[in-house]
Amino acid sequence: MPNAALARVVAANADSPEAKTVMRHALGAEVGALRIQTLLPPHIAEESDKRMDELEALMTTEDTQVRQNLESLAALPKVRTDPDLAAAKARYAEFSHLRAQIVALSRENSNVRSLSISLNQKRKAMLVAQAALSALQEAILAEPIAGTTYGTPIRPR
């Protein structure tokens, strides 16, 4: 996230005539990046593709705003060559790359599927396995082996 670098850009331009413009664009970029960050956990937890699409659309809108704010800062003559602005852009590019990876992994939805299996399908699988074991036990008892009592004592006391 580009927060620290943008804070330095704002501080360096606090006394300039463009201070309010710099602050507005810097804070706009920060807020947009934070909004994207808050949309990632619900995306990861979501199992519906439709809702994931909606969350991604919101992230795309915020991403556009962040990039526009960073470009607006770069358009200001005094800020254009500021190394902190370059650092903020680089950090945001890294964040965007990580976000894309997170969204791609979230789309695989393995965590939601595994939770569903654990909560729903595990019980069904267990009941099927228990039924198969009971059928096997009944089949074994139906064909006794000479000298085997299957737990029943030959000579009870």
C-alpha positions as CSV (number, residue, x, y, z in Angstrom):
1,M,0.0,0.0,0.0
2,P,1.3,3.4,-0.9
3,N,0.2,5.1,2.4
4,A,3.5,6.2,3.8
5,A,4.9,7.5,0.5
6,L,1.7,9.5,-0.1
7,A,1.8,10.9,3.4
8,R,5.4,12.2,2.6
9,V,4.1,13.7,-0.6
10,V,1.4,15.6,1.3
11,A,3.8,16.7,4.0
12,A,6.3,18.0,1.4
13,N,3.7,20.1,-0.3
14,A,1.9,21.3,2.8
15,D,3.0,24.9,2.2
16,S,2.5,25.0,-1.5
17,P,-0.5,26.7,-3.2
18,E,-1.5,23.3,-4.4
19,A,-1.6,21.7,-1.0
20,K,-5.3,21.1,-1.0
21,T,-5.2,19.5,-4.4
22,V,-2.2,17.3,-3.4
23,M,-4.0,16.3,-0.2
24,R,-7.3,15.5,-2.0
25,H,-5.6,13.3,-4.6
26,A,-3.3,11.6,-2.1
27,L,-6.0,10.8,0.3
28,G,-8.3,9.8,-2.5
29,A,-5.7,7.2,-3.6
30,E,-5.2,6.0,-0.1
31,V,-8.9,5.6,0.6
32,G,-9.5,3.8,-2.7
33,A,-6.7,1.3,-1.9
34,L,-8.0,0.7,1.5
35,R,-11.5,0.1,0.1
36,I,-10.1,-2.5,-2.2
37,Q,-8.3,-4.1,0.7
38,T,-11.6,-4.4,2.7
39,L,-13.3,-6.0,-0.3
40,L,-10.8,-8.9,-0.5
41,P,-11.9,-10.8,2.6
42,P,-15.6,-11.0,1.6
43,H,-14.5,-12.1,-1.9
44,I,-12.4,-14.9,-0.4
45,A,-15.3,-16.1,1.8
46,E,-17.9,-15.8,-1.0
47,E,-19.1,-19.0,-2.7
48,S,-21.4,-17.3,-5.2
49,D,-19.8,-16.4,-8.6
50,K,-22.4,-13.6,-9.0
51,R,-21.5,-11.9,-5.8
52,M,-17.8,-12.4,-6.5
53,D,-18.4,-10.6,-9.8
54,E,-20.1,-7.7,-7.9
55,L,-17.1,-7.4,-5.5
56,E,-14.6,-7.5,-8.4
57,A,-16.6,-4.7,-10.1
58,L,-16.4,-2.6,-7.0
59,M,-12.6,-3.3,-6.8
60,T,-12.3,-2.2,-10.4
61,T,-14.1,1.0,-9.8
62,E,-11.9,1.8,-6.8
63,D,-8.8,0.8,-8.8
64,T,-9.8,3.3,-11.5
65,Q,-10.2,6.0,-8.8
66,V,-6.8,5.2,-7.2
67,R,-5.0,5.3,-10.6
68,Q,-6.8,8.6,-11.6
69,N,-5.7,10.2,-8.3
70,L,-2.1,9.1,-8.7
71,E,-2.1,10.4,-12.3
72,S,-3.6,13.7,-11.1
73,L,-0.7,14.0,-8.6
74,A,1.8,13.2,-11.4
75,A,0.2,16.0,-13.5
76,L,1.2,18.6,-10.9
77,P,4.5,20.1,-11.8
78,K,6.0,20.2,-8.3
79,V,4.9,16.7,-7.5
80,R,5.7,15.1,-10.9
81,T,9.4,14.4,-10.0
82,D,8.9,13.6,-6.3
83,P,10.5,10.2,-5.6
84,D,7.8,9.5,-3.0
85,L,5.1,9.7,-5.7
86,A,7.1,7.2,-7.8
87,A,7.4,5.0,-4.7
88,A,3.6,5.2,-4.1
89,K,2.9,4.2,-7.7
90,A,5.3,1.3,-7.5
91,R,3.8,0.1,-4.2
92,Y,0.3,0.4,-5.6
93,A,1.4,-1.6,-8.7
94,E,2.7,-4.3,-6.3
95,F,-0.6,-4.2,-4.4
96,S,-2.5,-4.5,-7.6
97,H,-0.5,-7.6,-8.6
98,L,-1.1,-9.2,-5.3
99,R,-4.8,-8.4,-5.4
100,A,-5.0,-10.1,-8.8
101,Q,-3.4,-13.2,-7.4
102,I,-5.7,-13.2,-4.4
103,V,-8.8,-12.8,-6.6
104,A,-7.6,-15.7,-8.9
105,L,-7.0,-18.0,-5.9
106,S,-10.3,-16.9,-4.4
107,R,-12.1,-17.8,-7.6
108,E,-10.8,-21.4,-7.2
109,N,-12.9,-21.2,-4.0
110,S,-11.1,-24.2,-2.4
111,N,-11.6,-22.9,1.1
112,V,-15.3,-22.5,0.7
113,R,-15.5,-26.0,-0.9
114,S,-13.5,-27.6,1.8
115,L,-15.6,-26.0,4.5
116,S,-18.8,-27.2,2.7
117,I,-17.3,-30.7,2.5
118,S,-16.4,-30.6,6.2
119,L,-19.8,-29.4,7.3
120,N,-22.2,-31.0,4.8
121,Q,-20.7,-33.9,2.9
122,K,-18.6,-35.4,5.7
123,R,-21.7,-36.6,7.5
124,K,-23.2,-38.1,4.3
125,A,-19.9,-39.9,3.5
126,M,-19.6,-41.2,7.1
127,L,-23.2,-42.6,6.9
128,V,-22.4,-44.3,3.6
129,A,-19.2,-45.8,5.0
130,Q,-21.0,-47.0,8.2
131,A,-23.7,-48.7,6.0
132,A,-21.0,-50.4,3.9
133,L,-19.2,-51.6,7.1
134,S,-22.5,-52.9,8.5
135,A,-23.2,-54.8,5.3
136,L,-19.7,-56.3,5.4
137,Q,-20.1,-57.3,9.0
138,E,-23.5,-59.0,8.1
139,A,-21.9,-60.8,5.2
140,I,-19.1,-62.1,7.4
141,L,-21.5,-63.3,10.0
142,A,-23.7,-65.0,7.4
143,E,-20.8,-67.3,6.3
144,P,-19.3,-68.6,9.6
145,I,-15.9,-70.1,9.7
146,A,-15.5,-73.3,11.7
147,G,-13.9,-72.6,15.1
148,T,-14.6,-68.8,15.0
149,T,-17.1,-67.3,17.4
150,Y,-17.0,-63.7,16.4
151,G,-16.9,-62.5,19.9
152,T,-19.4,-65.0,21.4
153,P,-17.7,-67.4,23.9
154,I,-17.7,-71.1,22.9
155,R,-18.1,-72.2,26.5
156,P,-19.8,-69.5,28.5
157,R,-19.2,-69.5,32.2
